[in-house]
C-alpha cells in the first residue's frame, strides 16, 4: 500500500494531491534501519525499498531486518507464506557488482543472518 498525503493537510483541494516529499526519510522503519549504522545511506535505501516490496507488494509475513555493520549491509528476513520457512534477503544497490570473492562473503552473511533470525524467533540448536 502506498501512503498518499494530501498537500497542505486535510482534504484535497480541487482534486489535486501530492505525495509528501519527506515520507521516506520520516518512515519509522527507515529511521530504525538508519540508526543501525550498519550500511551507508544507499544500502539502507535499497534495503528499505525491498522491505516495502516484501510487505506491501508480495505480502510476506514476519518481515524484519538485521544490521551487519562488519559487512556494511542490512539483511531482511521473513516468510513468503505463514507456514513456509524463514527466508533471508540481502538487498544491495544495483550499482554494486559481485565477484566470486564477494559471493563467499555473501555466504557468510547469510549464515550469520540466519543464525540471528533463528535466535529472534526462539529456535535453538540441538
N, C-alpha and C positions, 0 to 999 in steps of 0.2 A: 504494500500500500504506500503510495506517495502522499505525503502530507502537503497540502496546499494551504498557504497562509494568505489571507486576504490583505491586499495593500492597504495600509492605514488602519488596520484593525477593524473589527466589527464586520458588518455586512458589506458585500461588494457594491461598488457604485457603478452604475451604467454597464453592468455585466462584465467589467474588467476585473481581472485578478492577477496576482503576481506571486511567484514563489519567493518567500523571504530569502534574501541572498545569503544570510549567515546561518541558515538552518543546519547545515552540516557541521560547522565548527562548534555549534552550541548543543548538538545532539549528545545526550548523556553517554551513550556507548562510545562515540568518537572521543569525547573528552577523557573517558576512562582508558581507552586504548593509548591516547597520547600520554597520559600520566604514567603509563608503564615504563616509559623511556626505553623501550625495547627495540625501537626502529626509528628511522628518520620519518619526517612527515610524509614523504612519498610512499613509504612502506605502510604506514598507518592508514593513509588514504586508500591504498589498494586493499588492505585488509578490511576496512570499513565497508567499501563497496561490495566486496564479496560477502561480508556478513549480512548486509541488507538483501543481497540477491538470494542467499540461502534462506533467510527468514521470510521475506516478503514475496519473492517470486516462486521459489521452489518449495516453500512451506516446510522446511526442515524443522525438526524438534530438538529441544535442548541445545541450541547453538550457543556456544560460549567461546572465549578466547583466552590464550595464554601468551604472555610475552617471553621471548627468548633473547635476552639482551646480548648474550655472548655471540649470537648469530645475527643480531640486528633484524629480528623477524617477529611478527605477531602471527601465531598459528590459531586456527579455528578448529573447533571440534563440535560435532553434532550428529544427529541421526536423520537419515533421509525419511524414514518412517519410524513410528514409535517402537515397533518391535524389531527393527534392524539394529545391527551392531553399530557402535560408535565409529564415525569416520573422521579422519584428520585432513584438514585442508591447509595448505601453506600458500597463501596469496603472495604473489610477487608482482611488482610493476612490469608492464610489458617490455620496458627497455632493458630489463635485467636478462643477461644471457647466461646459459648454463653450460658448463663444461663437464667432463667426466669427473673432475675433482669436486666440483660443486654438487654433483649428484651424490657423491659419497657423504658430503656434509648434510645434504637433504635427508639421507637415510638416517643419520644420527639425530637430526631434528625430529623426524617422525617417531623414532623410538622414544626419544626423550619426551616429546609432547604427548605421546600415547600413555606413557607411564604417569605423567602429570594428570592427564584427564581421568585415568583409572583411579587415582587417589581421590580426585574430586568427586567421583560418583560412588566412592566407597568400595571399590573392588580391590581385594588384596591378593597377593601371590600365594602359592601354596608352599 
